[in-house]
Amino acid sequence: MVHPEDRRYMSVSPSVREVLARRIAGEIILSSRPGATMRKWRELFAVSQTRLSETMIVSSSSIISDYESERRKSPGAKFVRRFVWALLKIDDERGSRFIKEFAKLTSSPSNAIIDLREFPIPVRVEYLCRALRGEMIAPTNRFVKEVNGYTVADSKKTIETMSGLEYSQLFGTTTDRVLIFTHIEEGISPMLIVRMSNLKPGVVAFHGTRPDDYSIRLAEYDQIPLIYSNLPTLEQLVLTLRKLYRIALRRKLGRPLRPPPKISA
């Protein structure tokens, strides 16, 4: 519920605020690094620690800094609630730009996205690579240990239909994920849109098309690990990722962990 004193700041539908508030709060509470997640959302809203602490009415901006740098233990639910509504209040005072963009993105999801999920727990990249029947192409001097989600996207539709903030749809609730591009056309690298965006995924994978030299160079510029998956079909790709999701869920629930699924040709 929205506090009565907050209603005068509303310039967009309360339901949109509720959805966004739950999304931010849920990601923070479920995150293995809640401080880093708080910092990500604060920076997305372009709010300084000082401004945020003033709106939250906390004694010092160092409290926000301590949580973000994990010098303090994970914030409680009450603190997270105050954090979220402070971000939304500041955005309302600025004309609700972020909230309005979020409303547009959630009302018209892109048909470029084939599948998108957040893992219940972080998944090691080595497990992901094995499940994708993947080969690490570049860069050889950068290693990402874990990812928190995945997105399978049609490369052609992504390039042709997405622009600006629409690109953020690929990231779900976190950028700490693998973006898997399929239906890649010759001579049109999806790494170009990654290169041009401020949002960077933890890992990128090409399905069915081996990365060319240009794509490898772009991955190396941004130090983003690039995987080549040679799974035969898109259907097998999606099924494999969903099996990996279920493995992570069993692990989250304390059930025995099975090895990544074997894929037959």
Residue pairs with C-beta under 8 A, 6 or more apart in sequence:
2 10
2 14
2 17
2 18
3 85
6 85
6 89
9 89
9 92
9 93
10 17
10 92
11 92
11 95
11 96
12 92
12 96
12 99
12 100
12 103
13 103
16 99
16 102
16 103
16 106
17 88
17 99
19 106
20 88
20 99
20 102
21 84
21 85
21 88
23 173
24 41
24 84
24 87
25 80
25 81
25 84
26 173
27 37
27 41
27 173
27 174
28 34
28 37
28 38
28 41
28 75
28 80
28 83
28 84
29 77
29 80
31 37
32 121
32 122
33 70
34 67
34 74
34 75
34 80
35 67
35 68
35 69
35 70
35 72
35 74
36 68
36 70
37 174
38 64
38 67
38 68
38 75
38 83
39 68
40 174
40 175
41 87
42 49
42 52
42 64
42 68
42 87
44 98
45 87
45 90
45 91
45 98
47 87
47 90
48 61
49 61
49 64
49 65
49 68
50 61
51 90
52 61
52 64
52 83
52 86
52 87
52 90
53 59
53 60
53 61
53 63
53 64
55 86
55 89
55 90
56 64
56 82
56 83
56 86
58 64
63 72
65 71
66 72
67 75
67 79
75 83
88 99
91 97
91 98
91 99
92 99
101 165
104 165
105 165
105 166
105 168
105 169
109 169
110 157
110 158
110 161
110 162
110 166
110 169
111 154
111 157
111 161
112 153
112 154
112 157
112 158
112 161
112 162
112 170
113 151
113 152
113 153
113 154
113 169
113 170
114 152
114 153
114 154
114 182
114 234
114 238
115 150
115 151
115 152
115 238
115 241
115 242
116 149
116 150
116 151
116 152
116 170
116 172
117 149
117 150
117 172
117 241
117 242
117 245
118 148
118 149
118 172
118 173
118 174
118 177
119 147
119 148
119 149
119 150
119 244
119 245
119 248
120 245
120 248
120 249
120 251
120 252
121 248
121 251
121 252
122 146
122 147
122 148
122 176
123 146
123 147
123 148
123 244
123 248
124 145
124 146
125 143
125 144
125 145
125 146
125 147
125 178
125 203
125 225
127 244
127 260
128 134
128 147
128 150
128 178
128 203
128 227
128 244
129 135
129 136
129 227
130 260
131 240
131 241
131 243
131 244
131 260
131 261
131 263
132 180
132 205
132 207
132 227
132 229
132 231
132 237
132 240
132 241
133 229
133 230
133 231
133 263
134 205
134 227
134 228
134 229
134 230
135 227
135 228
135 230
136 225
136 226
136 227
137 210
137 211
137 216
137 219
137 226
137 227
137 228
138 211
138 216
138 219
138 220
138 225
138 226
139 219
139 220
139 223
139 224
139 225
139 226
142 223
142 224
142 225
143 225
144 202
144 203
144 225
146 176
147 176
147 177
147 178
147 202
147 203
148 174
148 176
148 177
148 202
149 172
149 173
149 174
149 176
149 177
149 178
150 177
150 178
150 179
150 180
150 241
151 170
151 171
151 172
151 177
151 178
151 179
151 180
152 180
152 182
152 207
152 234
152 237
152 238
152 241
153 170
153 179
153 180
153 181
153 182
153 190
154 181
154 182
154 183
155 181
155 182
155 183
155 184
155 185
155 188
155 190
156 183
156 184
156 185
156 188
157 183
158 170
158 181
158 190
158 193
159 188
159 190
159 192
159 193
162 169
162 170
162 193
167 193
167 197
167 199
168 199
170 179
170 201
171 177
171 199
171 201
175 199
175 200
175 201
175 202
176 202
177 201
177 202
177 203
178 201
178 202
178 203
178 204
178 205
178 227
179 194
179 201
179 203
179 204
179 205
180 204
180 205
180 206
180 207
180 229
180 237
180 241
181 190
181 204
181 205
181 206
181 207
182 207
182 208
182 234
182 237
183 208
183 234
184 190
184 206
184 207
184 208
184 209
186 209
189 211
189 212
189 214
189 215
189 218
190 204
190 206
190 215
191 204
191 211
191 214
191 215
191 218
191 219
191 226
192 218
194 200
194 201
194 204
194 218
194 222
194 224
195 218
195 221
195 222
200 222
200 224
201 224
202 224
202 225
203 224
203 225
203 226
203 227
204 219
204 224
204 225
204 226
204 227
205 226
205 227
205 228
205 229
206 215
206 226
206 227
206 228
206 229
207 229
207 231
207 234
207 237
208 229
208 230
208 231
208 234
210 228
211 219
211 226
211 228
215 226
216 226
219 225
219 226
229 237
231 237
231 240
231 263
232 265
236 263
240 261
240 263
243 260
243 261
244 260
244 261
247 257
247 258
247 260
250 256
250 257
250 258
251 257
